[in-house]
């Protein structure tokens, strides 16, 4: 679908390109006599002054301020009457472009931004219109094409300015002045003032879409409505639409909210406890551990940034009884709707030290702000990563000679087959996976106890490789050495992922 129609239909700001160029784009050059006829007809059928201007094809945003001011003052003899009867709502914008509504919404936005106290210096605004506004837009355009000679030859539907961009241009200045922030008339700001308009007659007016496309089933979405109106013939539109649309059945209502896009803090963590889960662990609503590593790290992050919530992701996870040593495990904390975002490396270093001082069983390092796109490094090449471990292994079938233990080092790039372990079958589907043990070597401690150092492909179940998991992992240490073995302790020594980059003034453990 053509550009402007797509822009009009999308509600969420981040998918829409910057339209600030519209303010300097040339207006569609239509004949003056035709322009006056269009405006007069629009005012006659119930459009407001600004919407009447829009249907002339004017794409210069400043004209929507200038034209309205001039119309409300003493108007020229060649201008059509500008004022509508008191209390009437525009049949297209429902009054959202009216000076009174603009002022009311701007005051509420300023109050909301002031109360929330976001530190972002720049904001943008978004407006969600009722879906039936699409129907009314097309209905007015078709009506003008049938009543004003030459209209559709000089003004194309897809050239009409999106109503949202007119609204943004009218309201952003007032919000900026009241809040002390800068307005971004495009869609690049991270802080958004969202206004959602609700209209009581929306569902009923959307029934026309089903008439145009009888095969449709289920609720009509904005995308469906737009594509249906765009693909329908003029004859079908004339037959199904009300030309022109009638007055709104009720005034719209507005719901305003402020939201800041998430920020992402990355780092690495060490876990020294064998009784702490990585994330909060609950069973049937009851906590199984007092706290979690995630909470130890993110509670202070949420507090510092005054965020609404947090999503924690890491490059894999260790069991409750497994430690993570070395440079640590990479992680990312996604902080939703943060109010404090202008964090410096010094701020994060101080936070890192606070966490480390408060929780000796946890150590964080390399805390830094990253972009959403950069977080992909955490999961990229998941199957190709390598991880190194040290396991404390006990022989349950008697003494094992040192020579036999040393023979484990002969197995390079050993491919093993692992069925989903019995201990995780309750939360993971049954599957058989091949994993690679890149190398391993044993370090005897006694004739029945030894350390097993190994490097494996990410996703390998180390405990099951040691004890065999009732034959579900083969080969395993037992089949390689001839005996029965169990694992007493396990440490993650390193995770071969060079991200996030090391910070110069890091004070984490090495």
C-alpha positions as CSV (number, residue, x, y, z in Angstrom):
1,X,0.0,0.0,0.0
2,X,1.1,3.5,-0.7
3,X,3.3,5.3,1.9
4,X,0.9,7.8,3.5
5,X,-1.9,5.3,3.9
6,X,0.4,2.9,5.7
7,X,1.6,5.7,8.0
8,X,-1.9,6.6,8.8
9,X,-2.8,3.1,9.8
10,X,0.1,2.2,12.1
11,X,-0.6,3.1,15.7
12,X,2.8,2.4,17.3
13,X,5.3,5.1,16.7
14,X,8.5,3.1,16.3
15,X,7.4,1.6,13.0
16,X,6.8,4.9,11.4
17,X,9.5,7.0,9.6
18,X,10.3,10.6,10.4
19,X,7.7,12.9,8.8
20,X,9.1,16.2,9.9
21,X,9.9,17.0,6.3
22,X,6.1,17.4,5.7
23,X,6.3,20.9,7.3
24,X,8.4,22.1,4.4
25,X,6.9,20.0,1.7
26,X,5.1,21.9,-1.1
27,X,1.3,22.0,-0.9
28,X,-0.6,20.4,-3.7
29,X,-1.2,23.2,-6.1
30,X,-4.9,23.2,-6.9
31,X,-6.8,26.0,-8.5
32,X,-8.0,28.7,-6.0
33,X,-11.6,28.4,-7.1
34,X,-11.5,24.6,-6.5
35,X,-9.9,25.1,-3.1
36,X,-12.7,27.4,-2.1
37,X,-15.3,25.0,-3.3
38,X,-13.8,22.1,-1.4
39,X,-13.5,24.0,1.8
40,X,-17.1,25.3,1.5
41,X,-18.4,21.8,0.8
42,X,-16.5,20.4,3.8
43,X,-17.8,23.0,6.2
44,X,-21.3,22.5,4.8
45,X,-21.3,18.7,5.5
46,X,-19.8,19.2,9.1
47,X,-16.0,19.3,8.9
48,X,-14.0,21.7,11.0
49,X,-11.9,24.4,9.5
50,X,-8.7,22.3,9.8
51,X,-10.1,19.2,8.3
52,X,-11.6,21.3,5.5
53,X,-8.1,22.5,4.8
54,X,-6.8,19.0,4.9
55,X,-9.2,17.8,2.1
56,X,-7.8,20.5,-0.2
57,X,-4.6,18.6,-0.2
58,X,-2.6,21.1,1.8
59,X,0.6,19.4,3.2
60,X,2.2,22.4,4.8
61,X,1.7,21.9,8.5
62,X,2.1,25.5,9.5
63,X,-0.9,26.4,7.4
64,X,-3.2,24.5,9.8
65,X,-2.3,27.0,12.5
66,X,-2.3,30.1,10.3
67,X,-5.4,29.2,8.4
68,X,-7.4,28.5,11.6
69,X,-6.4,31.8,13.2
70,X,-7.3,33.8,10.2
71,X,-10.6,32.0,9.8
72,X,-11.6,32.6,13.4
73,X,-10.8,36.3,13.0
74,X,-12.5,38.6,10.5
75,X,-12.5,36.5,7.4
76,X,-11.9,37.8,3.9
77,X,-14.8,38.2,1.5
78,X,-13.6,35.3,-0.7
79,X,-13.3,32.8,2.2
80,X,-16.1,30.4,3.0
81,X,-17.7,30.7,6.5
82,X,-15.4,29.1,9.0
83,X,-17.4,28.6,12.1
84,X,-19.7,25.7,12.9
85,X,-22.6,25.7,15.2
86,X,-21.6,25.7,18.9
87,X,-21.3,22.2,20.2
88,X,-21.1,20.4,16.9
89,X,-18.3,17.9,16.4
90,X,-16.3,17.6,13.2
91,X,-17.5,14.6,11.2
92,X,-13.9,13.6,10.5
93,X,-11.6,14.4,13.4
94,X,-14.4,14.3,16.1
95,X,-13.0,17.6,17.5
96,X,-9.5,16.4,18.3
97,X,-8.1,19.2,16.2
98,X,-10.3,21.8,17.9
99,X,-8.4,24.4,19.8
100,X,-10.3,23.5,23.0
101,X,-9.4,19.8,22.8
102,X,-5.8,20.6,21.9
103,X,-5.5,22.8,24.9
104,X,-7.1,20.4,27.3
105,X,-5.0,17.4,26.2
106,X,-1.8,19.5,26.3
107,X,-2.5,20.6,29.9
108,X,-3.1,17.0,30.9
109,X,0.1,15.9,29.1
110,X,2.1,18.5,30.9
111,X,0.7,17.5,34.3
112,X,1.5,13.9,33.6
113,X,5.0,14.5,32.5
114,X,5.6,16.8,35.5
115,X,4.3,14.2,37.9
116,X,6.3,11.3,36.3
117,X,9.5,13.4,36.3
118,X,11.2,11.7,33.3
119,X,14.8,12.9,32.7
120,X,14.5,12.6,29.0
121,X,14.8,16.1,27.5
122,X,12.9,15.2,24.3
123,X,9.4,13.7,23.8
124,X,7.1,12.8,21.0
125,X,3.3,12.3,20.9
126,X,1.2,9.5,19.4
127,X,-2.5,9.5,18.7
128,X,-4.6,6.4,18.3
129,X,-7.8,7.2,16.4
130,X,-11.0,5.0,16.2
131,X,-10.8,2.6,13.2
132,X,-14.0,4.1,11.8
133,X,-12.0,7.3,11.1
134,X,-10.7,5.4,8.1
135,X,-14.2,4.9,6.8
136,X,-15.1,8.5,7.4
137,X,-12.0,9.7,5.6
138,X,-12.8,7.7,2.5
139,X,-16.4,8.6,2.6
140,X,-15.7,12.4,2.7
141,X,-13.2,12.0,-0.2
142,X,-15.6,10.0,-2.3
143,X,-18.4,12.6,-1.6
144,X,-16.2,15.5,-2.6
145,X,-15.3,13.6,-5.8
146,X,-19.0,13.4,-6.6
147,X,-20.0,16.9,-5.7
148,X,-17.0,19.1,-6.6
149,X,-16.1,18.9,-10.3
150,X,-12.4,18.1,-10.9
151,X,-11.6,17.3,-7.3
152,X,-10.2,13.8,-7.7
153,X,-8.2,15.0,-10.7
154,X,-6.2,17.5,-8.6
155,X,-6.3,15.9,-5.2
156,X,-5.4,12.3,-4.7
157,X,-6.5,10.4,-1.6
158,X,-3.0,9.1,-0.8
159,X,-1.7,12.7,-0.8
160,X,-3.9,13.8,2.1
161,X,-1.9,14.5,5.3
162,X,-2.4,12.0,8.0
163,X,-4.6,13.5,10.7
164,X,-2.1,12.5,13.3
165,X,0.6,14.6,11.9
166,X,-1.6,17.7,11.9
167,X,-2.5,17.0,15.5
168,X,1.1,16.4,16.5
169,X,2.1,19.8,15.0
170,X,-0.6,21.6,16.8
171,X,-0.1,20.1,20.2
172,X,3.6,19.5,20.6
173,X,4.5,23.2,21.0
174,X,2.1,23.6,23.9
175,X,3.4,20.5,25.7
176,X,7.0,21.5,25.1
177,X,6.4,25.0,26.5
178,X,4.6,23.6,29.6
179,X,7.0,20.7,30.3
180,X,10.3,22.4,29.6
181,X,11.2,19.6,27.2
182,X,11.8,19.6,23.4
183,X,9.2,18.1,21.1
184,X,10.3,15.8,18.3
185,X,7.7,16.1,15.5
186,X,9.0,12.9,14.0
187,X,9.1,9.6,15.6
188,X,12.6,9.4,17.0
189,X,12.2,10.3,20.7
190,X,12.2,7.6,23.3
191,X,9.7,9.3,25.6
192,X,6.1,9.2,24.3
193,X,2.9,10.9,25.3
194,X,0.3,8.5,24.1
195,X,-3.3,9.7,23.5
196,X,-5.9,7.0,22.8
197,X,-9.3,8.2,21.5
198,X,-12.3,6.1,22.0
199,X,-15.6,6.6,20.2
200,X,-18.9,4.9,21.1
201,X,-20.1,4.4,17.5
202,X,-16.9,2.9,16.2
203,X,-18.0,-0.8,16.1
204,X,-21.3,0.0,14.4
205,X,-19.7,2.2,11.8
206,X,-17.2,-0.5,11.0
207,X,-20.0,-2.9,9.8
208,X,-19.5,-1.3,6.4
209,X,-16.2,-3.2,6.0
210,X,-18.1,-6.5,6.2
211,X,-20.5,-5.3,3.5
212,X,-17.5,-4.5,1.3
213,X,-15.9,-7.9,2.0
214,X,-18.6,-10.4,3.0
215,X,-16.0,-13.2,3.3
216,X,-14.4,-11.5,6.4
217,X,-14.7,-13.4,9.7
218,X,-14.0,-12.1,13.2
219,X,-13.3,-8.5,14.4
220,X,-12.2,-5.9,11.8
221,X,-8.7,-4.6,12.4
222,X,-7.3,-1.3,11.3
223,X,-5.1,-3.1,8.7
224,X,-8.1,-5.0,7.4
225,X,-10.3,-1.9,7.2
226,X,-7.6,0.1,5.4
227,X,-6.8,-2.6,2.8
228,X,-10.5,-3.2,2.2
229,X,-11.2,0.5,1.6
230,X,-8.2,0.8,-0.6
231,X,-9.0,-2.1,-2.8
232,X,-12.8,-1.4,-3.2
233,X,-14.1,0.1,-6.4
234,X,-15.8,3.5,-6.4
235,X,-19.1,1.8,-7.2
236,X,-18.8,-0.4,-4.2
237,X,-17.9,2.5,-2.0
238,X,-20.8,4.5,-3.2
239,X,-23.1,1.6,-2.6
240,X,-21.9,0.8,0.9
241,X,-20.7,4.0,2.5
242,X,-22.8,6.8,3.9
243,X,-22.0,9.8,1.7
244,X,-21.2,12.1,3.4
245,X,-20.8,10.6,6.9
246,X,-23.3,11.7,9.5
247,X,-22.4,13.6,12.7
248,X,-20.7,11.6,15.5
249,X,-23.2,9.8,17.8
250,X,-21.3,11.0,20.9
251,X,-18.2,13.0,21.8
252,X,-15.0,11.0,21.9
253,X,-13.2,10.2,25.2
254,X,-9.4,10.4,25.6
255,X,-7.0,8.3,27.6
256,X,-3.6,9.8,28.1
257,X,-0.5,7.9,29.2
258,X,3.3,8.6,29.2
259,X,5.7,5.8,28.5
260,X,9.5,5.7,28.0
261,X,11.0,3.0,25.8
262,X,13.1,0.4,27.7
263,X,16.8,0.8,28.3
264,X,19.2,-2.1,28.5
265,X,22.0,-2.6,30.9
266,X,24.5,-5.4,30.2
267,X,27.2,-6.9,32.3
268,X,28.7,-10.2,33.6
269,X,28.0,-11.9,36.9
270,X,29.7,-14.4,39.1
271,X,27.6,-16.6,41.4
272,X,29.4,-18.0,44.4
273,X,26.5,-19.6,46.2
274,X,25.3,-23.2,45.8
275,X,21.9,-22.4,47.2
276,X,20.7,-19.5,45.0
277,X,18.7,-19.8,41.8
278,X,19.5,-17.6,38.9
279,X,15.9,-16.3,38.7
280,X,13.0,-16.3,41.2
281,X,12.1,-20.0,41.8
282,X,8.5,-20.7,42.8
283,X,6.6,-24.0,42.9
284,X,2.8,-23.9,43.2
285,X,3.0,-20.2,44.2
286,X,5.6,-20.9,47.0
287,X,9.2,-19.7,46.8
288,X,11.8,-22.4,46.9
289,X,14.7,-20.0,47.5
290,X,14.8,-16.9,49.7
291,X,16.2,-14.7,46.9
292,X,17.7,-15.1,43.4
293,X,20.7,-13.8,41.6
294,X,18.4,-11.8,39.3
295,X,16.9,-9.9,42.2
296,X,20.3,-9.3,43.8
297,X,21.3,-7.5,40.6
298,X,18.2,-5.9,39.2
299,X,16.5,-4.6,42.4
300,X,19.0,-1.8,42.6
301,X,18.8,-1.2,38.9
302,X,15.0,-0.8,39.1
303,X,15.4,1.5,42.1
304,X,18.0,3.6,40.4
305,X,16.2,4.1,37.1
306,X,12.7,4.2,38.7
307,X,11.5,1.6,36.2
308,X,8.1,-0.1,36.1
309,X,9.7,-3.5,35.7
310,X,12.6,-5.6,34.5
311,X,13.2,-8.6,32.2
312,X,16.4,-10.5,32.9
313,X,18.2,-12.6,30.3
314,X,21.6,-14.4,30.4
315,X,23.8,-16.4,28.2
316,X,22.4,-19.7,29.5
317,X,21.7,-20.6,33.1
318,X,23.3,-22.6,35.9
319,X,21.5,-24.8,38.4
320,X,20.9,-23.7,41.9
321,X,23.9,-25.7,43.2
322,X,26.3,-24.6,40.5
323,X,28.7,-21.7,40.8
324,X,29.8,-19.4,38.0
325,X,33.4,-18.3,38.2
326,X,36.0,-16.8,35.9
327,X,34.9,-13.6,34.0
328,X,31.3,-14.5,34.7
329,X,28.2,-15.1,32.7
330,X,27.0,-12.3,30.3
331,X,23.5,-10.9,31.1
332,X,21.2,-8.1,30.0
333,X,18.5,-6.4,32.1
334,X,15.7,-4.8,30.1
335,X,14.3,-2.0,32.2
336,X,10.8,-1.0,31.2
337,X,9.4,2.5,31.4
338,X,12.5,3.9,33.1
339,X,12.2,7.5,34.5
340,X,16.0,7.9,35.0
341,X,18.0,7.1,31.8
342,X,20.9,9.5,31.6
343,X,23.3,7.1,33.3
344,X,27.0,7.7,33.0
345,X,29.7,5.0,33.2
346,X,30.6,6.4,36.6
347,X,27.0,5.9,37.7
348,X,27.0,2.3,36.7
349,X,30.4,1.7,38.3
350,X,29.1,3.0,41.6
351,X,26.0,0.9,41.3
352,X,28.2,-2.2,40.5
353,X,30.2,-1.5,43.7
354,X,27.0,-1.2,45.7
355,X,25.7,-4.5,44.5
356,X,29.0,-6.3,45.1
357,X,29.4,-4.8,48.6
358,X,25.8,-5.7,49.6
359,X,25.8,-9.3,48.3
360,X,29.1,-11.2,48.7
361,X,27.6,-14.3,47.1
362,X,27.2,-12.3,43.8
363,X,29.7,-10.3,41.8
364,X,28.9,-8.1,38.8
365,X,31.3,-6.5,36.4
366,X,31.3,-4.5,33.1
367,X,28.0,-2.8,33.7
368,X,27.1,-0.7,30.7
369,X,24.2,0.7,28.7
370,X,23.7,-1.1,25.4
371,X,21.1,-0.8,22.6
372,X,18.3,-3.2,21.9
373,X,20.1,-4.3,18.7
374,X,23.3,-5.1,20.7
375,X,21.4,-7.4,23.0
376,X,21.2,-9.9,20.1
377,X,24.9,-10.8,20.9
378,X,23.6,-12.6,23.9
379,X,21.8,-15.2,21.9
380,X,23.7,-15.2,18.6
381,X,25.5,-18.4,17.8
382,X,23.9,-20.1,20.8
383,X,24.8,-23.6,19.6
384,X,28.3,-22.6,18.6
385,X,29.4,-21.2,22.0
386,X,31.8,-23.2,24.2
387,X,31.7,-23.4,27.9
388,X,34.3,-24.7,30.3
389,X,33.6,-26.6,33.6
390,X,35.2,-28.2,36.6
391,X,33.3,-31.1,38.1
392,X,34.0,-32.9,41.4
393,X,33.4,-36.6,40.5
394,X,33.2,-39.7,42.8
395,X,33.5,-43.3,41.8
396,X,30.7,-45.4,43.3
397,X,32.2,-48.7,42.0
398,X,35.6,-48.7,43.8
399,X,39.0,-47.2,43.2
400,X,40.0,-45.9,39.7
401,X,43.7,-45.9,38.7
402,X,45.3,-42.6,37.7
403,X,46.2,-44.0,34.3
404,X,42.6,-44.8,33.6
405,X,41.6,-41.3,34.6
406,X,44.3,-39.8,32.4
407,X,42.9,-41.8,29.5
408,X,39.9,-39.4,29.4
409,X,42.2,-36.8,27.8
410,X,42.5,-39.1,24.7
411,X,38.9,-38.3,23.8
412,X,38.8,-35.2,21.7
413,X,35.7,-33.7,20.0
414,X,33.7,-36.5,21.5
415,X,30.1,-36.5,20.2
416,X,27.5,-37.6,22.8
417,X,23.8,-38.3,22.5
418,X,21.6,-36.8,25.3
419,X,18.0,-37.3,25.9
420,X,16.2,-34.7,27.8
421,X,17.3,-35.3,31.4
422,X,14.8,-36.9,33.8
423,X,15.2,-33.9,36.2
424,X,13.9,-31.4,33.7
425,X,11.3,-33.5,31.9
426,X,8.5,-31.7,33.8
427,X,9.4,-28.4,32.1
428,X,11.1,-29.4,28.8
429,X,9.9,-31.5,25.9
430,X,11.3,-35.0,25.3
431,X,14.1,-34.8,22.7
432,X,17.4,-36.3,21.8
433,X,20.3,-33.9,21.1
434,X,23.9,-34.4,20.0
435,X,26.5,-32.4,21.8
436,X,30.3,-32.2,21.6
437,X,32.8,-32.6,24.4
438,X,35.7,-30.7,22.9
439,X,38.3,-31.9,25.4
440,X,38.5,-33.2,29.0
441,X,41.1,-34.1,31.5
442,X,41.0,-35.7,35.0
443,X,42.9,-34.5,38.1
444,X,43.0,-37.3,40.7
445,X,42.4,-36.3,44.3
446,X,42.1,-39.9,45.8
447,X,41.5,-43.3,44.4
448,X,37.7,-42.7,44.3
449,X,37.6,-38.9,43.9
450,X,38.8,-36.6,41.0
451,X,38.3,-33.3,39.3
452,X,37.1,-33.4,35.7
453,X,38.0,-30.4,33.7
454,X,36.2,-30.1,30.3
455,X,35.1,-27.8,27.6
456,X,31.9,-28.5,25.8
457,X,29.4,-27.2,23.3
458,X,26.8,-24.9,24.9
459,X,23.7,-26.7,26.0
460,X,25.5,-29.9,27.2
461,X,24.2,-31.4,30.4
462,X,27.3,-31.9,32.4
463,X,25.8,-33.7,35.3
464,X,24.2,-36.3,33.0
465,X,27.5,-36.8,31.1
466,X,29.1,-37.7,34.4
467,X,26.4,-40.1,35.9
468,X,24.8,-41.2,32.6
469,X,21.2,-40.4,33.6
470,X,20.1,-44.0,33.6
471,X,21.6,-44.6,30.2
472,X,19.9,-41.5,28.6
473,X,23.3,-39.9,27.9
474,X,25.8,-42.0,25.9
475,X,28.7,-42.2,26.0
476,X,29.3,-40.9,29.5
477,X,32.0,-41.0,32.1
478,X,30.8,-44.4,33.3
479,X,30.9,-46.0,29.9
480,X,34.3,-44.4,29.1
481,X,36.0,-45.6,32.3
482,X,33.9,-48.7,33.1
483,X,32.1,-48.0,36.3
484,X,29.5,-46.0,38.1
485,X,30.1,-42.3,38.9
486,X,28.3,-39.4,40.4
487,X,28.9,-35.7,40.5
488,X,29.4,-34.0,43.8
489,X,29.9,-30.4,42.7
490,X,30.0,-28.4,39.5
491,X,31.5,-25.0,38.6
492,X,31.2,-23.0,35.4
493,X,34.8,-21.8,34.7
494,X,34.2,-19.7,31.5
495,X,31.7,-18.9,28.8
496,X,33.4,-18.1,25.5
497,X,31.4,-15.0,24.6
498,X,33.3,-11.8,24.2
499,X,30.4,-9.6,25.0
500,X,29.7,-7.2,26.6
501,X,33.1,-5.6,26.2
502,X,35.2,-5.1,29.3
503,X,34.9,-1.7,31.0
504,X,38.2,0.1,31.7
505,X,37.6,0.8,35.4
506,X,36.0,-2.5,36.2
507,X,36.5,-3.8,39.8
508,X,34.9,-7.2,39.5
509,X,36.6,-10.4,40.3
510,X,39.0,-12.0,37.8
